[in-house]
Amino acid sequence: MREQLTESDVKKIEEEIQHRKHVIRKEAIEAVKEARAQGDLSENFEYHAAKKYKNQNESRIRYLER
């Protein structure tokens, strides 16, 4: 059984979505670009970590938007 969301809950969710879209997404994309510039991607831990962070953020956005 799902609980009803209050106006406050909805506002917090909307704020988190906006923050993730406008702040975290930009940071994650920049981190991927910087890591990609380091060269060989197959053994580049920073690249894989940045991609994982970016994908987790996108997943959270999709989850919150439903």
PyMOL commands that place a pseudoatom at each C-alpha (Angstrom):
pseudoatom trace, name=CA, resn=MET, resi=1, chain=A, elem=C, hetatm=0, pos=[0.000, 0.000, 0.000]
pseudoatom trace, name=CA, resn=ARG, resi=2, chain=A, elem=C, hetatm=0, pos=[1.416, 3.359, -1.037]
pseudoatom trace, name=CA, resn=GLU, resi=3, chain=A, elem=C, hetatm=0, pos=[1.400, 6.333, 1.257]
pseudoatom trace, name=CA, resn=GLN, resi=4, chain=A, elem=C, hetatm=0, pos=[0.121, 9.706, 0.094]
pseudoatom trace, name=CA, resn=LEU, resi=5, chain=A, elem=C, hetatm=0, pos=[2.732, 12.382, -0.536]
pseudoatom trace, name=CA, resn=THR, resi=6, chain=A, elem=C, hetatm=0, pos=[2.300, 15.745, 1.116]
pseudoatom trace, name=CA, resn=GLU, resi=7, chain=A, elem=C, hetatm=0, pos=[2.880, 19.025, -0.693]
pseudoatom trace, name=CA, resn=SER, resi=8, chain=A, elem=C, hetatm=0, pos=[6.153, 19.283, 1.201]
pseudoatom trace, name=CA, resn=ASP, resi=9, chain=A, elem=C, hetatm=0, pos=[7.230, 15.837, -0.037]
pseudoatom trace, name=CA, resn=VAL, resi=10, chain=A, elem=C, hetatm=0, pos=[6.386, 16.733, -3.622]
pseudoatom trace, name=CA, resn=LYS, resi=11, chain=A, elem=C, hetatm=0, pos=[8.320, 20.001, -3.342]
pseudoatom trace, name=CA, resn=LYS, resi=12, chain=A, elem=C, hetatm=0, pos=[11.392, 18.192, -1.965]
pseudoatom trace, name=CA, resn=ILE, resi=13, chain=A, elem=C, hetatm=0, pos=[11.263, 15.670, -4.803]
pseudoatom trace, name=CA, resn=GLU, resi=14, chain=A, elem=C, hetatm=0, pos=[10.927, 18.430, -7.409]
pseudoatom trace, name=CA, resn=GLU, resi=15, chain=A, elem=C, hetatm=0, pos=[13.866, 20.297, -5.859]
pseudoatom trace, name=CA, resn=GLU, resi=16, chain=A, elem=C, hetatm=0, pos=[16.003, 17.155, -5.904]
pseudoatom trace, name=CA, resn=ILE, resi=17, chain=A, elem=C, hetatm=0, pos=[15.129, 16.517, -9.553]
pseudoatom trace, name=CA, resn=GLN, resi=18, chain=A, elem=C, hetatm=0, pos=[16.067, 20.077, -10.503]
pseudoatom trace, name=CA, resn=HIS, resi=19, chain=A, elem=C, hetatm=0, pos=[19.311, 19.898, -8.518]
pseudoatom trace, name=CA, resn=ARG, resi=20, chain=A, elem=C, hetatm=0, pos=[20.258, 16.591, -10.134]
pseudoatom trace, name=CA, resn=LYS, resi=21, chain=A, elem=C, hetatm=0, pos=[19.413, 17.849, -13.637]
pseudoatom trace, name=CA, resn=HIS, resi=22, chain=A, elem=C, hetatm=0, pos=[21.065, 21.255, -13.406]
pseudoatom trace, name=CA, resn=VAL, resi=23, chain=A, elem=C, hetatm=0, pos=[23.984, 20.756, -11.010]
pseudoatom trace, name=CA, resn=ILE, resi=24, chain=A, elem=C, hetatm=0, pos=[24.945, 17.117, -10.578]
pseudoatom trace, name=CA, resn=ARG, resi=25, chain=A, elem=C, hetatm=0, pos=[24.377, 16.209, -14.248]
pseudoatom trace, name=CA, resn=LYS, resi=26, chain=A, elem=C, hetatm=0, pos=[26.746, 18.985, -15.387]
pseudoatom trace, name=CA, resn=GLU, resi=27, chain=A, elem=C, hetatm=0, pos=[29.380, 17.942, -12.842]
pseudoatom trace, name=CA, resn=ALA, resi=28, chain=A, elem=C, hetatm=0, pos=[29.085, 14.283, -13.865]
pseudoatom trace, name=CA, resn=ILE, resi=29, chain=A, elem=C, hetatm=0, pos=[29.386, 15.066, -17.575]
pseudoatom trace, name=CA, resn=GLU, resi=30, chain=A, elem=C, hetatm=0, pos=[32.452, 17.214, -16.920]
pseudoatom trace, name=CA, resn=ALA, resi=31, chain=A, elem=C, hetatm=0, pos=[34.039, 14.437, -14.834]
pseudoatom trace, name=CA, resn=VAL, resi=32, chain=A, elem=C, hetatm=0, pos=[33.477, 11.963, -17.683]
pseudoatom trace, name=CA, resn=LYS, resi=33, chain=A, elem=C, hetatm=0, pos=[35.026, 14.401, -20.191]
pseudoatom trace, name=CA, resn=GLU, resi=34, chain=A, elem=C, hetatm=0, pos=[38.079, 14.959, -17.991]
pseudoatom trace, name=CA, resn=ALA, resi=35, chain=A, elem=C, hetatm=0, pos=[38.575, 11.244, -17.387]
pseudoatom trace, name=CA, resn=ARG, resi=36, chain=A, elem=C, hetatm=0, pos=[38.118, 10.444, -21.082]
pseudoatom trace, name=CA, resn=ALA, resi=37, chain=A, elem=C, hetatm=0, pos=[40.846, 12.950, -21.946]
pseudoatom trace, name=CA, resn=GLN, resi=38, chain=A, elem=C, hetatm=0, pos=[43.357, 10.887, -19.943]
pseudoatom trace, name=CA, resn=GLY, resi=39, chain=A, elem=C, hetatm=0, pos=[43.593, 8.322, -22.724]
pseudoatom trace, name=CA, resn=ASP, resi=40, chain=A, elem=C, hetatm=0, pos=[43.128, 4.542, -22.664]
pseudoatom trace, name=CA, resn=LEU, resi=41, chain=A, elem=C, hetatm=0, pos=[39.608, 3.934, -21.372]
pseudoatom trace, name=CA, resn=SER, resi=42, chain=A, elem=C, hetatm=0, pos=[39.956, 0.187, -20.835]
pseudoatom trace, name=CA, resn=GLU, resi=43, chain=A, elem=C, hetatm=0, pos=[42.110, 0.634, -17.721]
pseudoatom trace, name=CA, resn=ASN, resi=44, chain=A, elem=C, hetatm=0, pos=[41.018, 4.125, -16.722]
pseudoatom trace, name=CA, resn=PHE, resi=45, chain=A, elem=C, hetatm=0, pos=[39.455, 3.826, -13.253]
pseudoatom trace, name=CA, resn=GLU, resi=46, chain=A, elem=C, hetatm=0, pos=[38.497, 7.511, -13.138]
pseudoatom trace, name=CA, resn=TYR, resi=47, chain=A, elem=C, hetatm=0, pos=[36.551, 7.155, -16.391]
pseudoatom trace, name=CA, resn=HIS, resi=48, chain=A, elem=C, hetatm=0, pos=[34.637, 4.093, -15.203]
pseudoatom trace, name=CA, resn=ALA, resi=49, chain=A, elem=C, hetatm=0, pos=[33.899, 5.719, -11.830]
pseudoatom trace, name=CA, resn=ALA, resi=50, chain=A, elem=C, hetatm=0, pos=[32.693, 8.918, -13.518]
pseudoatom trace, name=CA, resn=LYS, resi=51, chain=A, elem=C, hetatm=0, pos=[30.440, 6.962, -15.887]
pseudoatom trace, name=CA, resn=LYS, resi=52, chain=A, elem=C, hetatm=0, pos=[29.007, 4.984, -12.964]
pseudoatom trace, name=CA, resn=TYR, resi=53, chain=A, elem=C, hetatm=0, pos=[28.295, 8.196, -11.033]
pseudoatom trace, name=CA, resn=LYS, resi=54, chain=A, elem=C, hetatm=0, pos=[26.643, 9.751, -14.092]
pseudoatom trace, name=CA, resn=ASN, resi=55, chain=A, elem=C, hetatm=0, pos=[24.500, 6.667, -14.682]
pseudoatom trace, name=CA, resn=GLN, resi=56, chain=A, elem=C, hetatm=0, pos=[23.456, 6.503, -11.016]
pseudoatom trace, name=CA, resn=ASN, resi=57, chain=A, elem=C, hetatm=0, pos=[22.378, 10.132, -11.177]
pseudoatom trace, name=CA, resn=GLU, resi=58, chain=A, elem=C, hetatm=0, pos=[20.345, 9.521, -14.337]
pseudoatom trace, name=CA, resn=SER, resi=59, chain=A, elem=C, hetatm=0, pos=[18.710, 6.483, -12.737]
pseudoatom trace, name=CA, resn=ARG, resi=60, chain=A, elem=C, hetatm=0, pos=[17.755, 8.512, -9.676]
pseudoatom trace, name=CA, resn=ILE, resi=61, chain=A, elem=C, hetatm=0, pos=[16.238, 11.224, -11.886]
pseudoatom trace, name=CA, resn=ARG, resi=62, chain=A, elem=C, hetatm=0, pos=[14.146, 8.644, -13.745]
pseudoatom trace, name=CA, resn=TYR, resi=63, chain=A, elem=C, hetatm=0, pos=[13.042, 7.089, -10.442]
pseudoatom trace, name=CA, resn=LEU, resi=64, chain=A, elem=C, hetatm=0, pos=[11.970, 10.430, -8.987]
pseudoatom trace, name=CA, resn=GLU, resi=65, chain=A, elem=C, hetatm=0, pos=[10.096, 11.472, -12.112]
pseudoatom trace, name=CA, resn=ARG, resi=66, chain=A, elem=C, hetatm=0, pos=[7.738, 8.498, -12.072]
for i in range(1, 66): cmd.bond("trace and resi %d" % i, "trace and resi %d" % (i + 1))
show_as sticks, trace
zoom trace
